[in-house]
Amino acid sequence: MPDPLPSTLPPADWTRREGLAALVAALGADQVRWVGGAVRDTLLGQPVNDVDAATPLTPDAVIDRLRAAGIRAIPTGIEHGTVTAVLPDGNVEVTTLRRDVSTDGRRATVAFATEWREDAARRDFTINALYAAPDSGTVFDWFGGLDDLAARRVRFIGEARQRIREDHLRILRYFRFQARFGTRLDEEAEQACAELAPMLKGLSRERVAAELLNLLSLPDPADTLERMHGLGVLPVVLPEAGRATIAALRRLVAAERASAVARDPVRRLAALLPALPPVAETVASRLRLSKAQRERIACAAARSAADREDPRALAYREGRECAIDRLLLAGEDPSPLIGWEVPRLPLKGGEIVARGVAAGPEVARLLRAVEREWVAEGFPPRERVERILEKMLQTF
């Protein structure tokens, strides 16, 4: 049996932020509780960046009280009850307690509530439905989240299939949270995700992409993706990925660690795809990735055995980021590129014209020839470039 977790928040730096004390004073200690990730991660001894709060106060009352206390309040999600309190040591989203009125698997219609338990009941997993009082640190747990957290088990609140039908994205969220926190599998959750996986087809591609990239940002998501594939979940959202590409992701994760290169979700997504630029471009378009992300995945997909010959020449030709991606995907050492800035050819076409070559195609041809030699020699300084040019002009 795992050791039980405390029912009171342990000491944490974030709880001592002056801005949070001002927020609590403005809203009232009995009218606000910390909720979700900050509580969960503190109980696990993990660092906390974002802090969220819940309150029975209406959004208008939250805004009025914050502004009366001199705290800037932004109605960032007012229709869903969320107000952002702008604080010097980190903004806090304050959300009015809610209950679901109706859901269609993609979005929910909510009404404001006054009971803490009612708000907790609409959340996805037990480990995300933990609330803490700001004054005493007392943790409120209505659904066994503390036991699940201690057991490293990700479990839906209530009946798993019903929770997934309310929001189909919870399938992908389950696997992301399981990859991050879980060591014990919840059989009901796994079966529900497998059974209802086709529902993912109705989600916006942007939401699917965000969840995939969040999953791929975790230290080692390969085992989870392998399970998603076996359960029929991954083929729904990323049919191009298979056991071979998941194996490629495993090798990439190992290469990132060995090279001390920061893990990157876009690079990892590229590993899950065949090394075929048209396929990469199709996936990037389908997932509505940004222009920069699309270009990067397409560049990674164009990798070949020739990339291994000269890392810096590759970086000069394709850009340092793409070169690092290709090297890691090939299991090659990217260290020659770490901290190295791609140089610019220290020669302009006008200098060639000044040496008597008529402006036109021949200048461009000479410039390309000098550039090829300069790259082949490892980017020597300008003095050497001038000698290369002189030699070529003699045979021009």
N, C-alpha and C positions, 0 to 999 in steps of 0.2 A: 504494500500500500504506500502511495506517495505521502510525503509529509504534508500536513494541512497548511494552507496559506493563512496568514493573519487576517483577522476581520477588521483590522485597522490599518490605514495606510502607513507604511514605514516612512522614516524621514527621507525627504527628497528635496533637491535644490529647487525644483520648480514650485513647490508649495510655499516657498519663502519669498517668492517674487513680490515686490512692492505693489506692482500693478494689480495682482490678484487680490491683495488685501484691500485695495481701493475699490475694486469691483464688488467684492463681498460686502464692504461697508455701504456701497451705493444701493445694492439690491436687497440686502438683509441676509444674515447668515442662515436664517430659516427658510429663505426663498431661493436658494441656489445650491446645487450640488455638482461636483465634478463627475464626469461620466465618460465611459468608453475607453479609448486607447490610453489616456493618461493614467487612469486607475489601473487598468490591466497591466500595462508595462511597468508601472511602479511596483506592483505586487510581485512581478517577476524580476525586479532589480535591473530592468533595462532603461536606457535613457529615454527621456520624454522631450519632445519638441513642441508639439501642438497640444493645447489644452482646450477641451470643450466643456461647456456647462449647460445644465438643464435648469429650468425654473417653471413654477406654476404661474408666474406673472405673464400677462399678455405682452406681445411685442411692443405695443404702444406704451405700456407701463414700463417696460425695460428701457425703452428709448428715453422716456421722461426722467426716470431715476438716474440713468447714466449721465444725461446732459445736465441735470441739476447738480451732479457731483463733479462736473467739469470734465467728464470722460466723453470723447467723441464716439458717437454711435452711428453705424452705417447699416441700413436695412438691406443686407446682402441677399437674404432669402425670405423676405417678409411674408410672402404668401404661404411659406411653410413654417413660419414662426421663428426664423433665424435672424438675429441681429449681431453684427460684429462690433465688439468693444475694442477700440483702438488703444492699446496700452504700450508704454515705452519698452517693456521687456517681453513683448510678444502679444499679438492680438488673440482674443478669445471669442469663439462663436458661442453665443448664448441662444439657446433654442427653447421655446415654450413647449411644455409637455404636450404630447399629441396622442391621438388614437386614429387608426385607419377607419375611414368611412367606406371606401371602396378601393379595389385594386384590380388591375388588368394584366399584371405580369410585367408591365413596362413602367408604369407610374402609379402613384397612389394619391387618392383624395383624402386629406386629413382634416380633422377637427381638433381644436385645442382641448386639452384635458387638464384636470387638476390633481389627479392621483399619480404618484410616482410609479407605482406598480403598473398602471395602465400604459404609461410611456415605455417602461421597460419591456412590456409584453409584445410591443410591435417591432422590437429590434430583432436582428437576425440570429445571433449566436449567444449562448449563455455567457461566454467570456467577454462579450461586448455590452452586456446589460448590467454592469457593476457600477454603482454610484457611490460617491464618497462625500460626506459632510465636510465642508471647508474648515469648520472650527475644531471638531473633534477627530476628524479623519476616519470616523466610523464608516465601514463599507456596508452598503445595502445590497443584498443579493437575494432575489426572489425565485431564481430558477436553477440554482446549483452551479452557478458560474465559478465560484471559488473552488469547488471540488473538481470541476472540469479543468480549470486552469492548473491546479496542482497535478492532475493526471495527464496533462498535456493532451486533452481531448477537445476537439471542436465539435460542438453539438448544437443543432438547431433548437431554438426555443419552441416548445410545443411539437406538433407533428411536422416532420421534415417536408413532406410533399406539399402540405398546405402552405408552408412558408415559402417554398420555391414557386408555387403557383401565384403567390402574391407579388413576387419580384423574381423573374427568371434569372436575373444577374446573380442571384445568391448562389447559383451553382458554381460559377467561377470564383465568387468570393469565398465559398467554402474551401475550394482547393488552395486558394492563396493563403487563407488563414491556417489551413491544415499544414501547408508547407512551412509556414513560419513558426507555428506554435505546437503543432501536433506530433506526438509520437505514437499515440494510440488511435486507431481508426474507429470511427463510429459507424457501425454496420448499417443502421437505418439511414444515415446521411449518405453513405456511399451508394446504397441501392436506389435512394430517391434521386440522386443526381444522375445515375445511369438511366433510370427509367424516364426521367423528364428532360433529358439532354436535348431532344429535338426542339423544345421550347426556346432554346437559345437563338434559333433562326429568326425569331421575331424582334430581337433587340437591335438597337442602333449599332452600327459598326463602330462608332466612336467609343461607346461604352464597353464593347467587347475588347477593342484595342487597348483601352486604358487598363482593364483588368489583366489582360495578357502581359502587358509591359510591366505592371506592378508585380505580377508573379515572377517574371523573368529577372526582376531586380533583386530578388532574394538570393542569399548566398549560394544555394545549390538546389534549383528547382527540378532537376532531371528526374528524380524518383517520382515526384508528383505528376509530372507530365507523362511519364511512363504509365502511371495508374490511370490518368485521364484518357490516355489512348486506349488502354485495355477496357475501360468502362464505356467507351464510345462517346465520350464528351469532347475530346480534342478533335476528332474528325468532323464534328459539327462546325466548330469555329475556325479550325485551321486544317483542312483536309490535306494540304500539301505536306504536312508533317507526318512522319512515320517512325518506325523503330530505328531505321538507319540514321535519320536526322536527329533523333533524340540521343543516339549514341554520339553523334557529332557534337551535340550540345555538351554532353559529359566531358568530351575531350577538351572542348573550349573552356569549360569551367576549370578544369585542371590546369590548362595552359595559362589562364588568367592568374590563378593562384601562384603558379611557379614563377611567373614573370612579374608578380606584384603589380599587375595592371588592374585598375579599378574595374569591377564588373559593370557591364553595360547592357541594358535590356534590348537595345536596337541591334547590337552585335549578336546577342544571343538569339534574337528572332531570326536574324540572317542564318544562323547555324541550323535552325529548324526547317529551313527551306532548301530545296535542291539548288545547286550552284548553276542556275539558269536565269539570266537577267529578265527574260520575259515573264517567268513565273514570279520572280521577286517583285517586279513592277505591278503585276496583277494583284498580288496579295497586298502590297502597300496601298494601292488604289482602293481595294475593297475595304480595307481597315481605316480608310480616310486618314492615313498618316500625313504628317506635315511634309512640305516640299523637301526640307533638309533630310528628314528621315527616309523618304522615298529614294532620294539620290544615294544615300549611304547604303541602303539595302541593295540597291541595284549595283552599286560599285562592288560591294562584297560578293555578290553573286557572280561577278565577272572574273573571279579569282582563277588562277591557273598555276601550273607547276613553275612557270617562268618567274612568278613572284618571288621565289625563294633565292634567286641568283644575287640580287643586290637590293637590300631593304631600302637604302636611301634613294637609289634610282627609282624604285617603286613609289616612294613617298613624293619624290619630285614630280613624277608623272601623274599620280592619282590623288595626291594630298596625304598628309601624315596620318589623319584619322582613318581613312580607308586603308592605308598601307598597314597600320597596326591591326586593323580588323582582319585583313587577309592573312597576315602572318600568323596571328593567333588561331585562326580557323584552319590553317595548314599545319599547326603544331610547331611553327618556327619561332625562333627567338626574336622578339621585337625590341630588345634592349638597344640596338644601334639608333633607334628612333626616339627613345625616351630622353626628353630634354633637348632634343635636336630640332632646330628651326630650319625649315626648308628654305634654302637660299634662292636668290634671284640671279639670273645670268648677268654678270657685270659688263654687259655690252648692249648697245642700242643700234638699231638699224642706221640711224643718222651718222654714227661713227664710221660705218662701212661706206656710206655715200661720201663722207668727207675724205676717204682714201681713194676716191676716183671711180667707184662703182656706180653706174647710173641707177637711179631710183627705179625700183620695179621688182620683178620676180627674182632676179639674181641676188638681190640684197636679202630677200627672205630665204633663198636657198642657202646662201653663205651663213646666215644667222643660225639656221637649223643645223648646218654641218658643224659649226663651232660649238653649238649647244650639245650636240651628241658627244663630241670629243670631251667637252668639259664635264659632262655627267659621267662618262666612262672613266675619266681620270679621278673621280671622287670630288668634284667641285673645287678645283684649285683656285687660288686668288687671281685678281685681275691681271697681274703681271703675266701669269701663264696664259690667260685667255688672249692677251694681246699677241703673244708669241704664236699661239695656235692660229689666230687670224692672219698674221703675217705669212705663215707657212702656206695657208690656203690661198692667200692672194697671189703668191708666187706661181701657183699652178692654175690660176683663174684664167 
